[in-house]
Amino acid sequence: MGWKEILMEDILRLVKEKGSPPSFKDVVEDSKVTKEEVGEALVELERKNLAKRKGDRIVLTEEGEKVADVIYNYHKTVERLFGHRVAHSFEHMGDRVGYIEKAENAIPISTFKSNDEGVLVSMELENPKAIARLMGVGLIPGTRFRVIKTGKDTLVLDVSGRLVMVDGRVAGKLRGIRAYEKGSPGRPA
């Protein structure tokens, strides 16, 4: 899933969350993107007959209402359990949400040491572009990783045989559980 698809889901969720058609400015502020990026996502929503423009407002079509209901209800369930920021990261993760019950034990992956193995549980990021970049390298909740090297401002991970360098500030917003912890996915309880 690319940044545009993530932003499209954010727009659909926001319409339901606000209870009225959001403005471009509302989406920009909520999703931490530019007005131009909102415009690109809206063009795609219009092409898929899920939303349309009405002045500077975004209005859902009948089909868009159905899709938005599913996204919003899922978001509200996760938000009720774990808070708004975690809900944003999980709502785009599909079937990997089985790791959600581990979120309460998760720690920032920036605290992991070299050779530690873990499972990414949540991403406390709001920017859809940052989320899409991490997803693009395979780093999404439910993904196993091993820390190859820790540096002053970076973390190098092995993600399914692929080396991924993560900025230290971003690594502080990614939460995981160590693979050897009791009850960790893939380990005996």
Residue frames as qw, qx, qy, qz and C-alpha x, y, z in Angstrom:
[[0.000, 0.891, 0.454, 0.000, 0.00, 0.00, 0.00],
 [0.449, 0.321, 0.002, 0.834, 1.48, 3.35, -1.06],
 [0.101, -0.205, -0.369, 0.901, 1.17, 6.76, 0.59],
 [0.331, -0.075, -0.300, -0.892, -1.74, 7.73, -1.67],
 [0.578, -0.307, -0.714, -0.249, -3.82, 4.71, -0.65],
 [0.399, -0.305, -0.627, 0.595, -3.06, 5.41, 3.01],
 [0.051, 0.126, 0.102, -0.985, -4.14, 9.04, 2.56],
 [0.447, -0.198, -0.547, -0.679, -7.31, 7.93, 0.75],
 [0.548, -0.384, -0.736, 0.100, -8.22, 5.75, 3.75],
 [0.257, -0.249, -0.417, 0.835, -7.43, 8.66, 6.08],
 [0.229, -0.050, -0.197, -0.952, -9.80, 10.91, 4.11],
 [0.556, -0.304, -0.657, -0.409, -12.61, 8.34, 4.25],
 [0.506, -0.355, -0.664, 0.420, -12.08, 7.86, 8.00],
 [0.142, -0.125, -0.223, 0.956, -11.96, 11.60, 8.64],
 [0.358, -0.251, -0.397, -0.807, -15.30, 12.19, 6.90],
 [0.641, -0.424, -0.627, -0.129, -16.93, 9.70, 9.29],
 [0.503, -0.240, -0.493, 0.669, -14.99, 11.00, 12.30],
 [0.018, -0.001, -0.061, 0.998, -16.04, 14.62, 11.73],
 [0.238, 0.523, 0.757, -0.311, -19.64, 13.74, 10.95],
 [0.388, 0.855, 0.155, -0.309, -19.63, 16.33, 8.16],
 [0.778, 0.532, 0.038, 0.331, -17.67, 16.84, 4.96],
 [0.573, -0.571, 0.069, 0.584, -14.09, 17.86, 5.86],
 [0.331, 0.918, -0.143, -0.165, -12.30, 20.67, 4.07],
 [0.759, 0.467, -0.317, 0.324, -8.95, 20.21, 2.36],
 [0.016, -0.678, 0.477, -0.559, -7.42, 22.09, 5.32],
 [0.795, -0.387, 0.291, -0.366, -8.97, 19.56, 7.77],
 [0.984, 0.149, -0.022, 0.093, -7.34, 16.67, 5.88],
 [0.479, 0.649, -0.364, 0.466, -3.99, 18.47, 5.60],
 [0.285, -0.636, 0.467, -0.544, -3.94, 19.09, 9.36],
 [0.890, -0.242, 0.255, -0.290, -5.14, 15.60, 10.31],
 [0.967, 0.193, 0.080, 0.145, -2.86, 13.66, 7.94],
 [0.436, -0.708, 0.320, 0.454, 0.22, 15.94, 8.04],
 [0.588, 0.230, 0.554, 0.543, 0.43, 16.23, 4.24],
 [0.041, -0.221, 0.179, 0.958, 0.21, 19.04, 1.67],
 [0.546, 0.473, 0.258, -0.642, -2.91, 20.38, -0.03],
 [0.458, 0.494, -0.583, -0.454, -1.50, 19.09, -3.34],
 [0.082, 0.139, -0.985, 0.059, -1.19, 15.57, -1.91],
 [0.393, 0.330, 0.666, -0.542, -4.79, 15.73, -0.69],
 [0.530, 0.546, -0.146, -0.632, -5.76, 16.79, -4.21],
 [0.309, 0.358, -0.842, -0.260, -3.97, 13.77, -5.71],
 [0.100, 0.082, 0.952, -0.277, -5.72, 11.39, -3.29],
 [0.452, 0.445, 0.406, -0.658, -9.09, 13.02, -4.01],
 [0.469, 0.457, -0.496, -0.570, -8.63, 12.56, -7.76],
 [0.226, 0.138, -0.963, -0.056, -8.19, 8.83, -7.10],
 [0.224, 0.271, 0.777, -0.522, -11.20, 8.72, -4.74],
 [0.504, 0.492, 0.033, -0.710, -13.28, 10.42, -7.45],
 [0.389, 0.370, -0.741, -0.403, -12.00, 7.96, -10.07],
 [0.156, -0.041, -0.978, 0.130, -13.09, 5.09, -7.83],
 [0.414, -0.491, -0.427, -0.637, -16.46, 6.80, -7.26],
 [0.537, -0.366, -0.650, 0.394, -15.91, 6.98, -3.49],
 [0.204, -0.670, -0.287, 0.653, -15.87, 10.77, -3.01],
 [0.374, 0.653, 0.347, 0.561, -16.33, 14.06, -4.82],
 [0.253, -0.054, -0.194, 0.946, -15.52, 17.72, -4.32],
 [0.078, -0.824, -0.529, -0.190, -18.13, 20.18, -3.24],
 [0.082, -0.969, 0.138, -0.189, -16.37, 23.53, -3.08],
 [0.178, 0.621, -0.705, 0.292, -13.40, 22.99, -0.75],
 [0.678, -0.260, 0.539, -0.427, -15.23, 20.13, 1.02],
 [0.215, 0.213, -0.925, -0.229, -14.95, 16.39, 0.41],
 [0.726, -0.004, 0.238, -0.645, -18.25, 14.54, 0.17],
 [0.297, -0.148, 0.940, 0.086, -18.63, 10.75, 0.04],
 [0.534, 0.035, -0.555, -0.637, -20.66, 8.90, -2.55],
 [0.871, -0.250, 0.034, -0.421, -23.00, 6.10, -1.52],
 [0.915, 0.143, -0.316, 0.205, -20.24, 3.54, -2.17],
 [0.303, 0.511, -0.447, 0.669, -17.75, 5.77, -0.35],
 [0.556, -0.503, 0.236, -0.618, -20.03, 5.81, 2.71],
 [0.979, -0.130, -0.102, -0.121, -19.95, 2.01, 2.86],
 [0.749, 0.303, -0.351, 0.473, -16.16, 1.84, 2.57],
 [0.014, 0.575, -0.351, 0.739, -15.72, 4.68, 5.09],
 [0.764, -0.463, 0.054, -0.446, -17.99, 2.89, 7.59],
 [0.962, -0.031, -0.206, 0.176, -15.72, -0.17, 7.57],
 [0.520, 0.406, -0.322, 0.679, -12.54, 1.90, 7.95],
 [0.238, -0.588, 0.215, -0.743, -14.03, 4.12, 10.66],
 [0.859, -0.407, -0.036, -0.310, -15.50, 1.26, 12.71],
 [0.888, 0.066, -0.268, 0.369, -12.18, -0.60, 12.63],
 [0.291, 0.500, -0.282, 0.765, -10.32, 2.58, 13.62],
 [0.489, -0.585, 0.119, -0.636, -12.69, 3.26, 16.53],
 [0.948, -0.273, -0.157, -0.045, -12.28, -0.28, 17.86],
 [0.752, 0.165, -0.264, 0.581, -8.48, -0.06, 17.82],
 [0.054, 0.574, -0.174, 0.798, -8.56, 3.50, 19.18],
 [0.694, -0.573, -0.038, -0.434, -10.77, 2.44, 22.09],
 [0.950, -0.219, -0.131, 0.181, -8.24, -0.25, 23.02],
 [0.761, -0.102, 0.014, 0.640, -4.93, 1.49, 22.36],
 [0.143, -0.712, -0.038, 0.687, -5.43, 5.20, 21.65],
 [0.505, 0.807, 0.080, -0.296, -5.57, 7.40, 18.59],
 [0.098, 0.749, -0.595, -0.274, -1.90, 7.22, 17.47],
 [0.357, -0.170, 0.915, 0.077, -1.75, 3.42, 17.56],
 [0.599, 0.524, 0.552, -0.249, -5.08, 3.24, 15.74],
 [0.397, 0.815, -0.218, -0.363, -3.59, 5.26, 12.88],
 [0.008, 0.541, -0.813, -0.217, -0.74, 2.81, 12.40],
 [0.380, 0.034, 0.921, -0.083, -2.87, -0.33, 12.64],
 [0.590, 0.535, 0.346, -0.496, -5.73, 0.76, 10.42],
 [0.522, 0.676, -0.388, -0.346, -3.57, 0.25, 7.31],
 [0.123, -0.505, 0.854, -0.008, -2.12, -3.12, 8.29],
 [0.722, 0.103, -0.514, -0.451, -4.77, -5.61, 7.26],
 [0.909, -0.213, -0.339, -0.119, -4.32, -9.16, 8.55],
 [0.542, 0.265, -0.549, 0.579, -1.20, -8.41, 10.58],
 [0.359, -0.590, 0.162, -0.705, -3.32, -6.99, 13.36],
 [0.873, -0.277, -0.401, -0.014, -3.07, -10.33, 15.17],
 [0.585, 0.089, -0.417, 0.690, -0.07, -8.81, 16.92],
 [0.181, -0.672, -0.060, -0.716, -2.20, -6.06, 18.40],
 [0.762, -0.605, -0.202, -0.112, -2.61, -7.88, 21.71],
 [0.785, -0.103, -0.165, 0.588, 1.16, -7.60, 22.17],
 [0.210, 0.740, 0.051, 0.637, 1.10, -3.78, 21.94],
 [0.517, -0.830, -0.011, -0.207, 0.89, -3.25, 25.70],
 [0.820, -0.430, 0.191, 0.326, 4.32, -4.93, 26.15],
 [0.680, 0.563, 0.116, 0.455, 5.99, -3.15, 23.23],
 [0.426, -0.706, 0.060, 0.563, 9.02, -0.90, 23.64],
 [0.367, 0.856, -0.214, -0.295, 10.69, 1.50, 21.19],
 [0.948, 0.216, 0.018, 0.233, 12.90, -0.48, 18.82],
 [0.267, 0.814, -0.330, 0.397, 15.53, 2.21, 19.38],
 [0.525, -0.637, 0.482, -0.294, 16.15, 0.48, 22.75],
 [0.994, 0.080, 0.073, 0.027, 16.97, -2.86, 21.09],
 [0.355, -0.701, 0.544, 0.295, 20.65, -3.87, 21.02],
 [0.389, 0.502, -0.686, -0.356, 22.72, -5.46, 18.26],
 [0.241, 0.082, -0.963, -0.085, 21.61, -9.04, 17.50],
 [0.380, 0.219, 0.639, -0.632, 18.27, -8.59, 19.32],
 [0.079, -0.239, -0.806, -0.536, 15.40, -10.14, 17.40],
 [0.227, 0.304, 0.514, -0.769, 11.93, -8.75, 17.58],
 [0.164, 0.551, 0.754, 0.318, 8.53, -8.26, 16.05],
 [0.038, -0.112, -0.025, -0.993, 7.31, -4.79, 15.14],
 [0.003, 0.488, 0.831, -0.269, 4.01, -4.20, 16.93],
 [0.143, 0.889, 0.419, -0.115, 3.07, -0.59, 16.23],
 [0.439, 0.266, 0.153, 0.844, 4.13, 2.56, 14.45],
 [0.140, -0.768, -0.429, 0.455, 3.44, 5.78, 16.33],
 [0.220, -0.117, 0.364, 0.898, 3.74, 7.85, 13.17],
 [0.371, 0.638, 0.456, -0.498, 1.10, 10.11, 11.70],
 [0.238, 0.627, -0.394, -0.629, 2.66, 11.01, 8.36],
 [0.902, 0.276, 0.271, -0.192, 1.31, 8.67, 5.65],
 [0.578, 0.710, -0.399, 0.037, 4.47, 9.13, 3.56],
 [0.123, -0.574, 0.764, -0.269, 6.67, 7.92, 6.43],
 [0.749, -0.028, 0.579, -0.320, 4.35, 4.96, 7.01],
 [0.833, 0.529, 0.007, -0.158, 4.39, 4.14, 3.29],
 [0.320, 0.724, -0.604, 0.095, 8.21, 4.27, 3.18],
 [0.369, -0.379, 0.798, -0.290, 8.46, 1.81, 6.06],
 [0.826, 0.228, 0.419, -0.300, 5.85, -0.42, 4.47],
 [0.652, 0.694, -0.264, -0.156, 7.81, -0.24, 1.20],
 [0.232, 0.563, -0.776, 0.165, 10.82, -1.86, 2.85],
 [0.668, -0.147, -0.723, -0.095, 8.64, -4.47, 4.54],
 [0.214, -0.009, -0.665, 0.715, 8.65, -2.95, 8.02],
 [0.497, -0.383, -0.226, -0.745, 5.04, -3.12, 9.19],
 [0.564, -0.346, 0.543, -0.517, 3.36, -4.43, 12.35],
 [0.958, 0.050, 0.213, -0.186, 3.75, -8.18, 12.50],
 [0.691, 0.615, -0.347, 0.155, 7.15, -8.15, 10.77],
 [0.843, -0.437, 0.045, 0.311, 10.06, -9.98, 12.41],
 [0.371, 0.853, -0.263, 0.254, 13.40, -8.19, 12.39],
 [0.823, -0.312, -0.133, 0.456, 16.92, -8.51, 13.77],
 [0.066, -0.979, 0.148, 0.125, 19.05, -5.57, 14.81],
 [0.837, 0.358, -0.102, 0.400, 22.30, -5.68, 12.85],
 [0.487, 0.099, -0.218, 0.840, 23.89, -2.53, 14.18],
 [0.190, -0.899, -0.374, 0.123, 23.05, 0.37, 16.45],
 [0.465, 0.314, -0.018, 0.827, 24.55, 3.78, 15.86],
 [0.096, -0.195, -0.354, 0.910, 24.27, 7.19, 17.45],
 [0.400, 0.322, 0.081, -0.854, 21.41, 8.28, 15.18],
 [0.652, 0.240, -0.495, -0.522, 20.51, 5.11, 13.25],
 [0.690, -0.145, 0.677, -0.211, 19.49, 1.51, 13.60],
 [0.395, 0.354, -0.706, -0.469, 20.30, -1.08, 10.91],
 [0.729, -0.016, 0.538, -0.424, 17.80, -3.93, 10.75],
 [0.044, 0.086, -0.914, -0.394, 17.58, -7.20, 8.85],
 [0.611, 0.261, 0.337, -0.667, 13.98, -7.38, 7.65],
 [0.882, 0.318, 0.323, -0.127, 13.44, -10.67, 5.80],
 [0.784, 0.070, 0.321, 0.527, 17.01, -10.66, 4.46],
 [0.306, 0.762, 0.178, 0.543, 16.88, -6.98, 3.49],
 [0.445, -0.225, -0.330, 0.802, 19.05, -4.43, 5.29],
 [0.067, -0.835, -0.392, -0.381, 17.01, -1.42, 6.38],
 [0.350, 0.027, -0.345, 0.871, 18.50, 1.70, 7.96],
 [0.252, -0.796, -0.524, -0.171, 16.09, 3.53, 10.28],
 [0.085, 0.609, -0.213, 0.759, 16.66, 7.05, 11.58],
 [0.261, -0.053, -0.767, 0.584, 16.94, 7.11, 15.38],
 [0.326, 0.060, 0.255, -0.909, 13.97, 9.48, 15.79],
 [0.705, 0.042, -0.413, -0.576, 11.79, 7.20, 13.69],
 [0.545, 0.035, -0.823, 0.156, 13.07, 4.11, 15.54],
 [0.019, 0.009, 0.628, -0.778, 11.89, 5.76, 18.77],
 [0.560, 0.135, 0.100, -0.811, 8.36, 5.83, 17.33],
 [0.723, 0.113, -0.613, -0.296, 8.39, 2.19, 16.23],
 [0.547, -0.433, 0.564, -0.441, 7.45, -0.20, 19.00],
 [0.713, 0.207, -0.645, -0.183, 8.25, -3.89, 19.12],
 [0.816, -0.474, 0.268, -0.196, 8.58, -6.90, 21.36],
 [0.037, -0.572, 0.812, 0.110, 11.72, -8.97, 21.67],
 [0.732, 0.139, -0.552, -0.374, 11.33, -12.33, 19.97],
 [0.456, 0.079, -0.838, 0.289, 12.64, -14.23, 22.98],
 [0.336, -0.190, 0.434, -0.814, 10.05, -12.81, 25.38],
 [0.200, 0.206, 0.939, -0.189, 7.58, -15.30, 26.76],
 [0.388, 0.644, 0.586, -0.302, 4.50, -15.39, 24.54],
 [0.103, 0.591, -0.355, -0.717, 6.19, -13.62, 21.62],
 [0.824, 0.449, -0.011, -0.346, 4.95, -14.64, 18.18],
 [0.728, 0.493, -0.474, 0.038, 6.84, -17.69, 17.00],
 [0.160, 0.382, -0.778, 0.472, 8.14, -18.54, 20.47],
 [0.483, -0.368, -0.795, 0.019, 6.68, -20.92, 23.05],
 [0.370, -0.738, -0.049, -0.562, 4.60, -19.34, 25.82]]
